[in-house]
């Protein structure tokens, strides 16, 4: 006599875990979180979690397959059909996670970092201070004692002045292995350089490069 072995809550919990983990990796949510809390110094750790999540997905999938196969001989037709649907659903989720090409990690980090800067930064106050700066030449690093309060509250590692075309300042943070990221503030008419390989930039107004209102965030990958 066949024993009708039902799938337990554990099986469905594993299935939900696989889908959630796949979504995290596809959407790069861990890197958005890192940018939102300015955790760039741990960028390598977040990159490692990306691959650890893939490994966890595979382990969960192998466990589900093993449980479906172990139940196969004793399961009824209804539960066999459930097992096949479960495997098909999970296989689709895994293939989607492995093959979908998302944005680079740094771009997703910038989306979170940009949101942090929008909430915490008084761009107008920095621009007003910048318009009065006259003691520095191109490339000078401004000492912390001269930083305005709007910059000081962000606690950047360095503040650097540039005067190539339009005057602007870089608020910079850094972390291993040589990565740098930050906020550039200039006049409202300042043009944003295009992103290129290893150097990513995003307007404070979003993805549009034409409407920057004089500020953008950036991330430079170390070699």
Helices and strands as residue ranges (DSSP letters): H 9-27, H 29-36, G 40-42, H 43-72, H 77-99, H 105-120, H 123-130, G 144-146, H 149-152, E 158-162, E 168-175, E 179-186, E 199-203, E 215-220
